[in-house]
Amino acid sequence: MWSSIKYQLFNQWNIIRFIRLMLGIIILVQAILMRDFLIGAISIYFLYQAIFNQSCCGTNNCSTPK
């Protein structure tokens, strides 16, 4: 179990994951400065997507059957 979590956290980083990570960090800093909980929740969502390589469709499971 721990090896799969470790693999997911440290491998398969691509440009989209880095963009989500940077966006999450920037939004989190703004949420802290503005003391806004809703913007903080949005930043946590972006950070979750970046750290665990998740997206709206999961991990590349958006294909449609032929």
Long-range contacts (C-beta under 8 A, 24 or more apart in sequence): 8-52, 8-53, 9-51, 9-52, 12-53, 17-50, 17-53, 18-50, 20-46, 20-47, 20-49, 20-50, 21-46, 21-47, 21-50, 21-51, 24-49, 24-50
